[in-house]
Amino acid sequence: MNKFFTKKFSIISFIFIPIIFLWHPNWLGFLGVQPYWPLFWLLPWAMINGSINGLVFGLFLGLILDSLTLNESFTQIPGLIFCGFFFGRIKSHSDILVGHFRYGLICSFGSFLCGTLYLAQILFRNSSDGNFLMFIPGVKNILAEVFLTGLFAPFICSQLIRMFKFSRRKM
């Protein structure tokens, strides 16, 4: 049984992303905003398995998360696809301390990219309103999300990348 979980750890951890996304733990938030949870899994997965797998699993993550949300007019797919491809182009670093900070910076950039693409969809859809001051809270949410994602990424991504490498080695 333990061998099964070791081999399938990456798929089992993939299932937990929608659960955490829906759980939305308030005690981990800042200004009512949560970190962008899918990037914590997507970064280690894409770094180990490459950009094509990162692109495919970014698409799967986007499809799953879009199917869970009630808002059908905006999508997370473009940001997650681009981040999956971009993360796959990055290789693991041998220096542990640099690697930890690097995970935070990369996830912060990915969170900014995904949040900006999502806000751009909202702006494009509501461009006829002409009142762009009502979108200032969206910028605040993006910046808070970038901060939290960059803060938690070194802890979560470093553990996940270590577990993914271990489960891959056991296969």
N, C-alpha and C positions, 0 to 999 in steps of 0.2 A: 504494500500500500504506500509506504514511504517512497519507494522507487517511482511509483506512478506520479506522485505529487512533485517529485524532483524533476522528472522529465517534462511534465506539463505545467510547470510553474508560470511560465510566461502567459499561457492561455488562461490559467486560473486567475492570475492577477489582472488580465485584460477584462475579465468579467466584473471585477470590483470597481472599475472606473465609472460605469453608470450608477452603481450603488452609491458611491461617494458623491457623485454629481447630484443625485437626487436627495441624499441625506443632508447635504449642505450644512455642515456643522458650524453653528454660529460662533462658537468659542475660538475657531480658527480664523475668523473674519476680521476685517479692518474697514471701518466706515460702511458696514453692511455689505461688503464685497468679499468674495472668496477667491483663493488662488485658482488659476486655471488648471484644474486637476488632470485633464487628458495629456498635457505636456509632460507631466512627471513620468508617465509610462512611455510615452512616445519617444522621448529623447534617448533613454537607454536602449530601447528596442531598435530604433533606427541606427544608432551608433554601432551596435553589434551586427545587425543584419543587413545594413546597406540602405541606399536611398530608394530603391524600387520597393523593397518591403516597407520602408517607412512611408512612402507615398500610398501604398495599398492599405496599410493599417491606419493611416491618417484619414483615408476615405471611409473605411469601416467605422472608425471612431466618430467621424462627422455624421454618418448615416444613423448610427445608434443614438447619438446625442440629439440629433434633430428629430428623431422619431419619439424621443422622450419629452421634448418640450412642446408646449401647446401652441407656440407662435409658429405658424406654418409659412410665414412670408420671408423670414430671414434664416440664413443657414450658417453653420460653422464649418462646412465642408471645405471651402477654398483655403481658409487659414490653416486648417489641420493638414490638408494635402501639401501645401507649400512647406509647412514646418516639418512634416515627415520627410519630404525630399531633402530639405536643407539639413536636417539633423543627421540624415544618412551620409552626408558628405563629410561629416566631422568624425575624426578618429579619436579613440581613447588616448589620453595623455598618461605618460608613465609617472609623472610627479603627482602624488596623491593630493597635496595641498592645492596646487594649481588646478587640478582636475575638479575639486570641489567648488572652488570659486567660478570656474569655467562653466559648470553646470548651472549655477545661478544666473550668470550673465546670458548664457544661451537661452535658458528658459524665459528670462525676462524679455529678451528680444522676441522670442516666439509668442509670448503672451501679448506683447505690444502689437505685433503683426496681426495676430488673430483678433484682438480687440478692435484694432483700427479697421480691419476689413469688415467686421461686423457693424461697427458704427458707420462706415461708408455706405453699407447697404441701407441702413436706417436713414441716413442723410439723403441718399439717392431717391428712396421711396417717398420721403416727405419733403423733397426740395421745393415743391409748389407752395408750401406753407409760408416760406420766406422768413420765418422767425427762427434764426439759428441760435439765439440765446437759450432756447430751451434744450439745446443739445450739450450745454456746458456740463451738466451732471454726468453725461456719458463720458466725457474726457476725464472727469474726476474718477469715475469707476474704472476706466482703463488704467489710469496711473496707480490706483490702489491695487488693482489686480496684478499689475507688473511688479509692484513692490512685494506683495505677498508671494507671488510665484518665484521671484528671485530669492526671497528669504528662505523658503522651504525647499527649494530645488536641491541645494547641496546635500541636505540630509536625506531626502527621499530618493533622488536619482542615484546617488552614490551607492546606497543600499541595493536598489533595484539592479543596477548594472553589475554589481558583485554577484547577486543571486542569479541573474540571467546567465552570466559567464559560468557560474558553478553548475547550473542545470544543463547548460550546453556541453560542458566538459563531461558530465556524467552520461550523456547520451553517447 
